[in-house]
């Protein structure tokens, strides 16, 4: 394990390198899929985001970790339209965007898998995959009678699941409530992966899952990455994060305690930075 | 640290165990879970066989015709009630709305010289407006549907009584078009009314919309998990408002069927409509918690109620025991619903 020198021991150049200097080194927003710059969000006296910068590069898995209340959820919400930041800028593919609602972000190609999964338990898998964006049949059956293309959606749902290597669920007419927790998660992730064109956000996808199902979800994340879609993974779980993430954004006290990689730091060091036991230095 | 899991991995031992352990009871549970209308269908078939054995007159076309005619009005109102209950709501103003619409169309035509067709349309529009107002209160003021419709139950009843002066309008005072739904004709040995046929058509249309359109699917999603529906981008309030409005339209339309059935437009018609429609919906397998059930079940539920009434009467059972039997049915139906909801993969 590399020793982590206290911040005060760093030279200005080193501080710059790890993003602690002022101004920090930031990526050119034209090179990122998504960038947040100087994001501030307050709730009365509570500071949710304290001028946070964040970058998501093409094809990467960016983990966002942090203790409870560190601002990771607030950050994600500010990036995906669930919250409107008080100040700061969000860039998607280099163009500034102003998402007012999650639907704005969704129309821009950003799909979020919420912790609650946002699935309707009594509806079947195919219906849930296309919920809110159902396809109608072609011809007058669709345009006049407004009939849904049930077969087409079912086939496509099955195809999406197969593409992600989800083999444990075969019957798309199965109600979601008859699935296990991991299978439900797989449905929600498959839905996000199918409709996202920019990136996918996963909010604590493994929090409620067992070891085997967690492995399956991590595998899904790799599959999405292999499709070329970047992923933002919000998680508490260090082993999971270190297994799949390319870079790790550490949220702390509404700010960013730094961005590390699984190669540069160990999980123990990440936890130390996350909890403020140590401040960041490049390993 | 486990690495990625084989996507083609076979089901775990526990999963296979779970599959093998399906008892006949679990199979029934699964079957009912995927086809909630099956249990009311079984009840109806068994009841009809039993009543026929007790008294063969039950199976005569004349008896069946009467049951169908009796069922039509409550079945039609229960279609609207089903839509609302599917969204996890409830409508206590169903009877009051239908009566108000009926009084408006009858009085306009009989006392104000409005042409029959126009009076009919205005009456249906009043019913629709009543539903729309319920929907507005539910979605804009975020009041529970129970409270909203408990309030509008009184309001619509009072308006109806004030408007009509508490008086009935007789068949002869109304233009023919308002009595149209009572037109009788024979199909084979059965004597039906136009109302019965129209209600059957209405049920078919609404069932089609529920199962085949995205509006229907969104309605189920809103009742099933309103937060999930919101998160996937369904405009929840718009769906709810449309559901209450469509229900009002159905109640207004049913007012027309009601005039045909009753032969008069009386403020005291269908006093028990609220509880009877909820009974039909619940016996028909639609969950009071929303998100599951459908029109087919509701029609079966309404038929069960009237088949029980007629069948038990023909069996010479006391009136009060009939009421008791319906009560037992309701509790059994809700228990089955609770049991079905516990279904596991």
Interface residues (C-beta under 8 A of the other chain):
Chain A: X102 X103 X106 X114 X116 X117 X118 X119 X120 X121 X122 X123 X127 X131 X132 X133 X134 X136 X145 X146 X147 X148 X150 X165 X166 X167 X168 X174 X175 X177 X178 X179 X180 X183 X211 X212 X214 X215 X216 X218 X219 X222 X239 X243
Chain B: X1 X2 X3 X4 X5 X7 X8 X9 X11 X12 X33 X34 X212 X213 X214 X215 X217 X218 X220 X221 X224 X225 X227 X228 X229 X231 X232 X233 X234 X291 X292 X343 X344 X345
